[in-house]
Structure formats: structure tokens, C-alpha cells
């Protein structure tokens, strides 16, 4: 499965996911259900403990109703 760059990037991306999730008034459990993973997995993505694959990032972005670029920072949006 394709991966993104470094652990520091994982922490930054996780913080972005968390901020958007909170802005959308979603609990970790709710996001996990939308994405099809456990709340523990979402928690690990948000803390940067687990690396966020491109596929997972796209699923999370879709669940949060944002463009994947908002999470990965690959575009200047």
C-alpha cells in the first residue's frame, strides 16, 4: 500500500485530521465507523503513532468531506 513520507509528517497529518474531525463535531468512534476502522486506529492516526496510508487518508478525507490535499498538504489550498 502506498505510504507518505516521514514520522514527523504523520504527526502533522494526524493533527490536521483531529482538527477537522473536531471542527465537524465528530467523535473518534464516529469517524472510525465512517472509515471502517476502529476508534483506536483513528486515534493512532491522529497521534502519528501509525503511518497514514494514501488509501486511508482518502477514506478519512471523504468521511470528513474535505479534499485529501487538506490532510496531506500536497497542494496550496
Secondary structure as UniProt FT lines:
FT   HELIX           7..23
FT   TURN            24..25
FT   HELIX           28..35
FT   HELIX           39..47
FT   HELIX           54..64
FT   HELIX           68..72
//
